[in-house]
Amino acid sequence: MRRLTQITAACITLFITGIAFASSSKEDADLLTVREAVWRSWFAGDIQTLEKLVPKDTIVINSGEEKWQNQAEVFRESTQFHASGGKLIRLEFPHTEIQRFGNVAVLYSKFLYEIESNGKRSVISGRATEVFVLTNGQWTNPGWHTDREP
């Protein structure tokens, strides 16, 4: 009887752990999808999507820029990049780690993107620390810090 109780407890534990892992994997996939949408929307000048994903109280720290940015400045730069004919050619995140704190997730990533602007292509790579908050079932991206690799 004791052995049956141990086996039953082990099965229940495995079942619950499996559900938690599957849920976490889906949440991570959703989170990574939103992260990619933020980046791609910025390069595309898609302010309508950015308005849903980048809240008003956003704070952004970019490599080499002394002044921190807010939502309006993020939107303005996105619009300018797209209006000048800039195009995203390639976007990759070769390594990402996720830390979760309740409804907050912090992504630590390496990124690489290739853009075309004024007929010239450029490849930029670096690191990003991005904050995401889950509110009413939707991830938003209220802050990030990027730096570039030399």
Rosetta silent file (secondary structure, phi, psi, omega in degrees, C-alpha in Angstrom):
SEQUENCE: MRRLTQITAACITLFITGIAFASSSKEDADLLTVREAVWRSWFAGDIQTLEKLVPKDTIVINSGEEKWQNQAEVFRESTQFHASGGKLIRLEFPHTEIQRFGNVAVLYSKFLYEIESNGKRSVISGRATEVFVLTNGQWTNPGWHTDREP
SCORE:     score description
SCORE:     0.000 S_00000001
   1 L     0.000  -40.914 -179.758    0.000    0.000    0.000 S_00000001
   2 H   -63.681  -39.693  179.336    2.824    2.369    0.863 S_00000001
   3 H   -64.516  -41.159  177.804    4.469    1.709   -2.502 S_00000001
   4 H   -62.139  -40.315  177.995    1.194    2.429   -4.319 S_00000001
   5 H   -63.605  -42.041  179.474    0.886    5.742   -2.434 S_00000001
   6 H   -64.853  -42.430  179.760    4.472    6.682   -3.414 S_00000001
   7 H   -65.234  -43.545  178.786    3.867    5.819   -7.066 S_00000001
   8 H   -61.318  -44.900  178.886    0.605    7.787   -7.081 S_00000001
   9 H   -62.405  -40.887  179.107    2.314   10.816   -5.494 S_00000001
  10 H   -64.631  -41.038  179.342    5.150   10.608   -8.029 S_00000001
  11 H   -65.197  -42.193  178.865    2.671   10.455  -10.932 S_00000001
  12 H   -63.324  -43.227  178.512    0.720   13.449   -9.619 S_00000001
  13 H   -61.003  -45.879  178.820    3.960   15.424   -9.197 S_00000001
  14 H   -62.583  -40.315  179.486    5.074   14.590  -12.740 S_00000001
  15 H   -62.763  -48.735 -179.241    1.643   15.524  -14.103 S_00000001
  16 H   -64.316  -43.065  178.237    1.587   18.893  -12.310 S_00000001
  17 H   -61.859  -39.965  178.583    5.199   19.634  -13.307 S_00000001
  18 H   -63.157  -40.704  178.061    4.351   18.760  -16.918 S_00000001
  19 H   -65.009  -45.529  179.867    1.405   21.152  -16.918 S_00000001
  20 H   -62.188  -41.782  179.806    3.537   23.948  -15.417 S_00000001
  21 H   -65.395  -44.040  179.361    6.314   23.321  -17.937 S_00000001
  22 H   -63.319  -41.488  178.699    3.891   23.306  -20.876 S_00000001
  23 H   -63.599  -44.789  179.966    2.267   26.497  -19.598 S_00000001
  24 H   -63.116  -40.230  179.447    5.649   28.160  -19.114 S_00000001
  25 H   -63.529  -41.297  178.277    6.749   27.106  -22.609 S_00000001
  26 H   -66.755  -42.582  178.229    3.602   28.611  -24.149 S_00000001
  27 H   -61.990  -41.665  177.809    4.026   31.813  -22.115 S_00000001
  28 H   -63.375  -42.231  179.072    7.670   32.016  -23.217 S_00000001
  29 H   -63.014  -42.475  177.399    6.654   31.505  -26.847 S_00000001
  30 H   -61.953  -43.719 -179.766    4.005   34.246  -26.518 S_00000001
  31 H   -62.136  -45.658  179.684    6.555   36.537  -24.895 S_00000001
  32 H   -66.331  -32.710  176.134    9.143   35.950  -27.622 S_00000001
  33 H   -65.406  -42.365  178.583    6.490   36.563  -30.282 S_00000001
  34 H   -67.167  -42.204  178.471    5.642   39.933  -28.726 S_00000001
  35 H   -56.861  -46.684  179.581    9.335   40.835  -28.420 S_00000001
  36 H   -64.435  -37.634  178.528    9.838   40.130  -32.117 S_00000001
  37 H   -62.707  -38.533  178.589    6.682   42.107  -32.965 S_00000001
  38 H   -62.002  -50.021 -178.815    8.041   45.148  -31.117 S_00000001
  39 H   -61.745  -50.740 -177.092   11.311   45.067  -33.045 S_00000001
  40 H   -63.859  -38.194  178.160    9.721   44.377  -36.450 S_00000001
  41 H   -64.801  -37.977  178.556    7.022   47.010  -35.885 S_00000001
  42 H   -61.441  -50.073 -178.794    9.677   49.594  -35.023 S_00000001
  43 H   -64.606  -30.196 -178.715   11.587   48.952  -38.262 S_00000001
  44 H   -85.228   -5.657 -176.718    8.332   48.940  -40.274 S_00000001
  45 L    69.031   26.176 -176.479    7.117   52.221  -38.797 S_00000001
  46 L   -86.734   79.811 -175.954    4.006   50.394  -37.568 S_00000001
  47 H   -66.657  -32.448  179.463    2.959   52.846  -34.868 S_00000001
  48 H   -59.263  -44.290  177.803   -0.485   51.261  -34.502 S_00000001
  49 H   -71.252  -42.056  179.309    1.102   48.003  -33.299 S_00000001
  50 H   -59.901  -36.284  178.846    3.723   49.820  -31.229 S_00000001
  51 H   -60.387  -31.787  179.096    0.966   51.740  -29.415 S_00000001
  52 H   -78.112  -28.225 -170.862   -0.429   48.402  -28.194 S_00000001
  53 H  -107.208  -21.228 -177.695    2.945   47.011  -27.128 S_00000001
  54 L  -117.856  102.627 -173.884    5.004   50.006  -25.948 S_00000001
  55 L   -71.873  167.706 -176.794    3.176   51.890  -23.154 S_00000001
  56 L   -59.230  -34.492 -176.290    3.240   55.632  -22.461 S_00000001
  57 L   -88.659   21.332 -178.706    5.584   55.313  -19.458 S_00000001
  58 L   -63.289  141.914  173.482    8.279   53.522  -21.481 S_00000001
  59 E  -126.773  128.887 -177.273   11.951   54.248  -20.748 S_00000001
  60 E  -127.528  133.024  174.726   14.606   53.338  -23.321 S_00000001
  61 E  -119.298  116.097 -179.769   18.386   53.498  -23.006 S_00000001
  62 L  -107.553  147.167  179.170   20.241   53.070  -26.300 S_00000001
  63 L   -56.723  131.652  174.874   23.936   52.533  -26.795 S_00000001
  64 L    78.924    1.820  179.891   25.855   55.731  -27.460 S_00000001
  65 L  -111.608  123.747 -177.797   22.937   58.040  -26.688 S_00000001
  66 L   -69.830  -39.083 -176.534   23.227   60.296  -23.656 S_00000001
  67 L   -87.959  133.120  173.964   19.497   61.084  -23.447 S_00000001
  68 L   -76.708  153.971 -176.590   17.032   58.388  -22.468 S_00000001
  69 E  -108.898  159.011  173.930   13.931   58.043  -24.637 S_00000001
  70 L  -117.605 -175.590 -176.957   10.226   57.822  -23.933 S_00000001
  71 H   -57.164  -46.546 -177.098    7.351   56.371  -25.959 S_00000001
  72 H   -60.439  -39.323  179.947    6.919   59.468  -28.140 S_00000001
  73 H   -71.075  -35.528  175.414   10.605   59.488  -29.092 S_00000001
  74 H   -61.597  -46.152 -179.979   10.545   55.770  -29.884 S_00000001
  75 H   -63.932  -42.550 -179.076    7.571   56.336  -32.192 S_00000001
  76 H   -61.857  -45.782 -179.873    9.189   59.390  -33.811 S_00000001
  77 H   -66.035  -37.545  177.309   12.433   57.535  -34.581 S_00000001
  78 H   -61.380  -47.243 -179.991   10.497   54.559  -35.947 S_00000001
  79 H   -61.248  -43.827 -179.548    8.484   56.840  -38.227 S_00000001
  80 H   -64.299  -44.168  179.373   11.632   58.639  -39.415 S_00000001
  81 H   -58.862  -48.855 -177.976   13.491   55.389  -40.146 S_00000001
  82 H   -66.710  -43.401 -178.482   10.597   54.025  -42.187 S_00000001
  83 H   -64.202  -28.555 -179.955    9.851   57.356  -43.939 S_00000001
  84 L   -80.830    1.744  178.935   13.494   57.651  -45.034 S_00000001
  85 L    92.707    5.102  178.783   13.165   54.350  -46.881 S_00000001
  86 L   -63.457  140.336 -179.770   14.922   52.247  -44.250 S_00000001
  87 E  -134.251  141.032  172.857   14.135   48.533  -44.434 S_00000001
  88 E   -83.674  125.296  178.376   14.773   45.616  -42.136 S_00000001
  89 E   -97.300  -41.449 -175.065   16.468   42.811  -44.055 S_00000001
  90 E  -149.610  142.451  176.576   17.217   40.371  -41.246 S_00000001
  91 E  -139.477  124.555 -179.023   16.496   40.096  -37.509 S_00000001
  92 E  -136.810  147.683  172.302   17.967   37.408  -35.259 S_00000001
  93 E  -126.238   85.433 -173.288   18.165   36.713  -31.553 S_00000001
  94 E   -67.611  -19.730  178.048   20.863   34.018  -31.334 S_00000001
  95 E  -150.668  129.054  177.671   20.703   33.781  -27.531 S_00000001
  96 E  -139.837  134.576  172.193   17.979   34.767  -25.070 S_00000001
  97 E  -117.546  142.389 -178.346   17.571   34.092  -21.361 S_00000001
  98 E  -121.560  130.648  170.114   14.288   34.827  -19.576 S_00000001
  99 E  -114.948  136.297 -179.380   13.792   35.650  -15.909 S_00000001
 100 E  -116.556  140.787  176.264   10.238   35.813  -14.574 S_00000001
 101 E  -136.420   82.451 -175.630    8.944   37.687  -11.571 S_00000001
 102 L    65.145 -121.056 -179.301    5.186   37.134  -11.474 S_00000001
 103 L   -89.687   13.413  178.417    3.702   39.160  -14.350 S_00000001
 104 E  -116.608  136.802  175.616    7.077   40.697  -15.178 S_00000001
 105 E  -129.321  139.070  175.563    9.678   39.087  -17.430 S_00000001
 106 E  -114.773  124.958  178.836   13.187   40.302  -18.143 S_00000001
 107 E  -105.512  129.652  174.274   14.810   39.135  -21.379 S_00000001
 108 E  -112.021  119.208 -171.495   18.583   39.168  -21.762 S_00000001
 109 E  -138.245  155.470  162.006   19.466   38.706  -25.419 S_00000001
 110 E  -100.760  139.521  179.440   22.065   38.928  -28.091 S_00000001
 111 E  -129.263  159.336  174.074   20.649   40.471  -31.244 S_00000001
 112 E  -148.583  130.130  172.990   21.696   40.927  -34.834 S_00000001
 113 E  -139.637  152.059  176.370   19.887   42.864  -37.494 S_00000001
 114 E  -120.148  130.306  179.131   20.617   43.916  -41.034 S_00000001
 115 E  -124.520  158.447  171.895   19.063   47.055  -42.464 S_00000001
 116 E  -119.831  126.676  179.769   19.106   48.807  -45.789 S_00000001
 117 E  -145.237  128.561 -177.705   19.129   52.585  -45.758 S_00000001
 118 L    54.788   38.406  177.103   19.969   54.930  -48.635 S_00000001
 119 L    77.469    1.525  179.997   20.955   51.934  -50.769 S_00000001
 120 E  -113.921  141.161  176.825   23.530   50.700  -48.229 S_00000001
 121 E   -99.836  143.078  178.040   23.262   47.630  -46.044 S_00000001
 122 E  -135.134  141.150  174.448   24.483   47.566  -42.454 S_00000001
 123 E  -111.972  126.614 -179.296   24.693   44.726  -39.947 S_00000001
 124 E  -122.494  134.503  176.622   24.362   45.687  -36.291 S_00000001
 125 E  -134.721  156.487  179.571   24.777   43.314  -33.376 S_00000001
 126 E   178.280 -157.682 -179.197   24.724   43.740  -29.642 S_00000001
 127 E  -123.763  151.390  178.325   22.985   42.905  -26.402 S_00000001
 128 E  -136.753  140.010  168.756   19.558   43.856  -25.081 S_00000001
 129 E  -117.077  117.470 -173.391   17.927   43.805  -21.677 S_00000001
 130 E  -124.481  137.838  178.377   14.170   44.115  -22.143 S_00000001
 131 E  -105.273  132.568  176.644   11.367   44.356  -19.584 S_00000001
 132 E  -127.147  142.114  179.862    7.929   42.933  -20.367 S_00000001
 133 E  -125.651  131.067  177.666    4.779   43.166  -18.241 S_00000001
 134 E   -93.052  113.646 -179.818    1.739   40.911  -18.608 S_00000001
 135 E  -130.201  124.004 -179.970   -1.429   42.968  -18.113 S_00000001
 136 L    52.702   41.100  176.206   -4.913   41.667  -18.907 S_00000001
 137 L    79.027    4.989 -178.038   -3.438   38.772  -20.893 S_00000001
 138 E  -123.286  127.881  174.024   -1.238   41.009  -23.100 S_00000001
 139 E   -76.321  136.643  171.170    2.536   41.427  -22.863 S_00000001
 140 E  -124.718  163.049 -173.234    3.797   45.005  -23.142 S_00000001
 141 E  -123.077   81.667 -173.832    7.386   46.260  -23.373 S_00000001
 142 E   -83.008    2.701  177.887    7.791   49.310  -21.075 S_00000001
 143 E  -174.125  149.710  174.556   11.575   49.455  -21.122 S_00000001
 144 E  -158.895  160.736  177.206   14.815   48.273  -22.634 S_00000001
 145 E  -135.475  125.419  178.195   18.521   48.915  -22.724 S_00000001
 146 E  -121.626  150.352  169.204   20.665   48.033  -25.735 S_00000001
 147 E  -137.013  155.485 -177.559   24.343   48.156  -26.422 S_00000001
 148 E  -104.721  147.988  173.377   26.227   47.414  -29.608 S_00000001
 149 L   -83.341  143.188 -178.620   29.140   45.120  -30.165 S_00000001
 150 L   -64.677    0.000    0.000   32.146   46.830  -31.722 S_00000001
